[in-house]
Amino acid sequence: MGVDQIDPLDKMLGDYRLVSDTYTGRCPVNPYPMLEQKRSACPVMQGDILAQYEVPSQADFMRSGRPIVSLFRYKDVHAVLKDPVNWKSYLLAEGFGAAVDNMLFTGMDGEVHDKYRNLISRPFQRSEVRKHIDTLIAPIIRDEYVAALRPLGKTDLMRDFALPFPLRVAYAYLGFPDDPRVVQTLAGLALQVLAGPQFNPEVAKITVPASMAAGIEMHKIILPIVAARRAAGTDGDDVISFMMRTDIDGKRFDDNDITAFVRMLLLAAGETTTRAFGNMMVQLLERPDVMEEIRQDRTLIPRAINETMRRDPTAAALARIAARDMEIGGVTIPAGTAVSLSIAAANRDPETYERPDELWIRRPMRPLLSFGFGPHICMGMHLALAELEVALDALLDLPNLRLAAGAPVPFVRGLNLRGADSIPVEWDV
């Protein structure tokens, strides 16, 4: 089969797994015992826990030799994330930021970050997202995907569902035309951008230029779509139309501005939701009793999402850099030192969570770190949560949904960007 004949879903799955390979490195299949040991023995550790396992790290994407300290306790990670004055985010633009002209909210600080984020965040607020559940999100997930799967009786949830549906929803929400070829092409390019940072400098010599080229190609594809949207009118309720009606300091966004913003948003538009959904389903399928409890009481769905994201987060590591000399846990962290924040370890800190390793969907709620925290909390959080709610609810309608008999048992991997490669399931037809 030639390159042009490869099934687009197989191509996206291959790109997705390459990103997983990048952020798995030499990490053990189950990193949680190791993270528990680190959190107990050296909660403020000299060096970068990700680099120890040959995983690219936001703390020093370009491997410049910057001093790094790793943090594992909930209270320390939470304190850093909620303090943008003393802990800056500009280092996050060093990896794939260049591929998108450094137009990354995550890599902005202070007034610049607040101005841009406040401007564009309105379509992503919870109240706005919820308006689209019955008109856009649920029809796509239920009618286009689950309805097509139902008569089959079996599927690979990652390839046939978790990978495509978040892309389809997010692109529609942004205002892209319903063209699967465009969605699949841009999704593949976004994954190439994400795979740019590499631990091995020889591999990075290949992936970084490829990441830059992918960013340029994304701009070329998006720009005419934005121009066509403007020509068709700007009164829609999608993100692109919203940006066309908005001004900043008295100046309207032109097509290049909007293209740059949209390209940035596409880097996380589907892939992280895909991973979060897969991680959730692996945990629920391992516990049929818990899944049945949720099936019988759908009001538990939001709790199930929160708990599975706590127990096994996709964004398992973040980073910040000290703006001045700081102290954490009795350890002085000099200005210019980066902190590698283990969200995965913090999320299982027994000082914060009772029975932290257990899947407990009725767990007393605490501030969740899996979308980040503070002013840089994931802007697409409410869209992702709405997609996950609808998707889980729809799948629970498949009779006796279960792991496929005789198929390999699915598992989640990675020290960051954690995800499952494959989730074979079956149900009664």
N, C-alpha and C positions, 0 to 999 in steps of 0.2 A: 504493500500500500504506500503510495507516494505521500509526500508531506501535505499536499493539497487535499488528499483523501482522508486524512486523519479526522476522526470524529471530533468536533469542537469541544465536546465535554471531556473527551480523553486528553485533548491538548491542555485544557484548563486544569484538569486533575494532575497532569504531569508537572505543570508550572507550580501548582499549589504544593505538591510534594517536594519540589526542589526548594521552596521556601522553608518547608518543614525540615528538610535535611540541613539547611543552613543554620537554623536555630536549635537543632538537636546536638550537633557537634559530637562530643564524646560523652554526653549526658547519659546517665543510667536511664533505663526504661521508666523506672519509678524514682524520680528525684526526691520525693518527700522525706524518706528516712535521712538522706544526706542533709537536706535543708533543716530538718529537725535537730540534727546534731550540731550544725553550724549555729542555729539560733540559741541553743542551750550553752554551747561551749565558747563561742566567740561572736556574740550578737553584733559587735562593731569590729569588723574584720579588715585588716589591712589587705589591699588587693581587691581584684574584681572576681567575684564568684563565677560570672559568665566566662571570663577569659580563661579561668582554670579548666573549663570544659570545652574550650575552643569554640565558643559561641560569640557572635558579634554582639557588642554591647553599646547601648546608647551612651554610656559613660565615656567611651573613647572609640567611636565608630572607626576612625581613621588610624587607630593604634599609634598615636603620637607619643606615647609614653607618659601621659598625664597621670599624676598620682590619683589613686582611687581607693575608696573605702566602701565595703559592702555592709548593708544593714538588713537585718532579718526580723526584728521585732515589730509588731504592729504599732506600738506607741512611737517608735522612732521613725518608721516609714510614714505614718500619718502626720507626724510633726513636720517632716520635710515637705510633704506635698501641700500642706495647708499654709505654708509660709513662702510665698513667691518673692518677698522682699530680700530675704537672706539666701534663698536657694533658687538659682536661676535655671532657665530652660534652654538657653540659646545653643547649648551643646547638641541638642537633638537635631539641629539642622545640618550637622556635619556629615551625616551618613548619606541618605538619599535626598536630602534637602536640595543639593545642587541640581539634581535631576528635574526639580520642579521650581527652579529659579528662587530657591529659599522661601517660597510662599507656603510656609507651614505654620499653622497656628501653634502647634506644639513647640516650635522653636522660637516663638516670639515672647518677649517679656514686657512687663510694665504697661505704660499707656498705649503703646503700639498694639500689643496683644488685645488689651481691653477694648480699644476702639474698633478694631476689625471684628473681634468676636461678638461684641454687642450688636454690631451692625447686621451680621449675617446669621446670628443664632435664632432669630425669631421663628423661621420655619421649622426649626428643630426643637422648639419648646414642646413640652409634653402636651399642652392643650391643643397645639396645632397638629401634632402628629396624630393624636387620638381622633381628630376629625376625619382622617383618611383611612381609618381601619376598615370601615364597612364599604367605602367607595373605591379603594385602591389596594390596600394591603391584603385583606381577606380574599377578595375575588381572585387576585393573582395566585396566592398560595393555595387556596382550596380548589378553584376551578381549573387553573392551568397546570397544576402539579399533582396535588393529591388525588384529584378525580381521575387523572390519567394513570396514576400508579395503582389505584384501588383494584381493578380487575386482574392485575398481574400476580398478586399474591406474594410477591417477593421483590426485593430491590437491594441495591447498595445505597444506603441513605446518604453517603457522602457524595458519590458521583451523580446520582440521579435526582437528588433533592437538596441537600445542604449546600452544595456548590452553586447551583444555578438560581435558587429562589431569592437569596438575599441580593444578588446582582440585579435580577429582574425588578425587584421592588425598589431598590435604591435608585436605579437609573430612571425608573418611571417617576419617582418622587422628585428627583432633580429636574426632570423635564425633558429627558431624552425621548426620541421617537421609538416606537416599539419595533426595533430592528435587531434580532438576535445576533446577527453577524457583527454589528457595531459593538454591542455589549460584550460579546465574547472576545473580540479583538482588544478592546480597551481593558478588559479584565486581565487578559494575558500580559499586556504591556505593564499594567499596574503591578502585577506579580514580579515582573522583571525588575522594576524599580525597587521593590521591596527586597529583592535578592541581591541588590548591589553591594551592601556592606558584607564583607567576608572576613573571617579570622585569618585565613591563610593569605598573605600578601600576594602570592603568585596567582591564586584564584581571583583575587580582587583586581588584578591587572586586566582580567577578562570581564568580570561582572560589573565593575564600576563604569567603564565606557559603554557597556551594553545597557546599563541603567540610565545613563545620560541620553543615549540614543532612543531608548523607550520613552523617556520623558518628552523628548522633542516630537516623537511620532504621536504621542497622545495629544499634544498641543495642536498638531496639524489636523487631527481627526475632529477634535472638539470645536475648534474655531468656526468652521463652516456650519456646524450644528447650531451654535449660539447665534450666528448671523441669520440663519434661517428662522430661528425662533423670534428674533427681533422683527424680522420682516413680516412674520405672521401675526404679530401683536403681542403686547406684554401684559395682558390682563389675566393670565392664568394663575393658578394657585400653587405652582411648582416653584422650586428654588431659583431656577434661571430667570423666570419671569419676575420673581420678587427682587432679585438683584438688579434687573433692568429698571425697576421703578424706584430704586433706592439711590440716595446720594450720600457722599461722605465729604464733609467740609464744603458743602455746596457744589460738589462735582459728581456727576453721574458716572457710574462704571461704564467703560466702553467694552467692546467685545473681547479685547485682549485681557482686560482685567478679569472679566467674568470667566474666561477660559482658564486663566491661571488659578482662580479660586476653585472652579469645578474640578480641574485636574488634581488639585490637592485633596479635595473631598473624596475623589475616586480611589485614592490609595487605601482608604479604609472602608469604602462604601459597601463592600460585600464580604471580603475575605475574613475579617475578624468576626462577623456574625456567623459565617460558615463554621468557623472553628468553635465559637461559643455554643452553637447549636449541636455540633458533633460531640463536644465534651459533655454537654448535658445529656444527650441521648445514650452515650456509653454508660454513664452513671445510672440512669434510670433503667436501662435494659439489664444491667447487672443486678438490679433490685426490683424484680417484677412485683413484689408486694407494695413497694413505694409507688410504682407506676400505676398499679391498680387503685391505690388510695387516691391518687390524683385523678384518674379516670372517673372515679365515682364522685369526686368533689372538685370541679374545675376551678373553684375559687382558690385552690391551692397552687394554681399554675404560676402566678407571680412569685410565690414563695419558693417553688421548685427551681425557678430560673435563678433567683438570687442565691439560693443555697448551692446549686451546682456551679455557679460562677465563683462563689467563694471557695468551694472545695477544690476546684481545678480551673483556675483562670486562664484565659487565652493570653492576655497581656500579663505575663508572669514576672516581668521585670521592667522597671522604669529607671530614669536617672535624673539627677540635678547636679548643679555645681555651686560650691560655696562662694557667695559674694564677699564674705569677710570671714575672719576666723570664727569658727563655731565650735560648740561642744555638744557631743551626743554620748550619753551613757558614760560620762566621765572621761571620754576620749576627745582630745582637741583635734579638730579637722581644719587645717589651714585654708585660707582663702585660695581659690583656684583648684581645690581638690574636688573631684567628682565623687558623688555617692551613687553606688549601684544598689537600687532598691528592690529587694526580693518581695514582690507582691505575693508570690506563691507561699513563701515562708510566713509572711505577716498574716495571711489569711488562715493559717492553721496555728496561730499563736495561742497556747492554752491560757495565757493571761487575759486574753480578750474573748476567746470562744471556748465554751464548755464542750467537752468531747469533740475536739476540733477535727479529727480525722473522719468522724461519722457523717453519713448523709442523713441529715435531720431537717426535714422540710418545715417543721414547726418550730425551728430554732428562734429564740429571741433575736430581734433584728439589731444590727449594729451598722454604722456607716460602712458601706461596701467600698473596697479599694480597687475592685477589678476593672472599673472604668477610669481609674485614676481618682484624684480628689483635688478639691480646691479650684482655683480659676482655670486650670487646664483640664478639668474633668472632660471626658469624651463628649464632644458636641453632638455626636450622633447617638448618644446613649438611649434616648427615648424612642427613636426610630428602631434601633436594634431590639429593645425590649418588646416593642409592639410586634415586630416580626417574629420574635421567639415565642411570644404568647400565642399568636395565631397559628404558627407552625406546630407547636406542641399540641394545642387543642385539636387541630385537624388530624394529626397522626393518631391521637388517642381514639378517634372514631373508627380507625381500622381495627376490625375484630381480632382480639388476641394477638396484637402486635408483640413480636418476640424476636430474640436473636435467632438467626437461621441455623437449623440443625446441620451439623457436620461442617459448617463454615469456620474459618479461623476466628478466634475470639478477638473482637476489636480492642484496641488500647490507644491511649493518648500519649503522645511523645513530645519532647522538646523542653528546653530550659527557658525558652520564651516563645511567643507565638505558638503555644501548645495546640495540638490538634490530632485528630484521628485520621489515618490514611483511608480506612474503609470500615463501613459498618453494615455487614450483611444482615438483613432482617427478612422475616416472613410474617404473614397473617392469614387468617381464614378468609376464603373467598365465598 
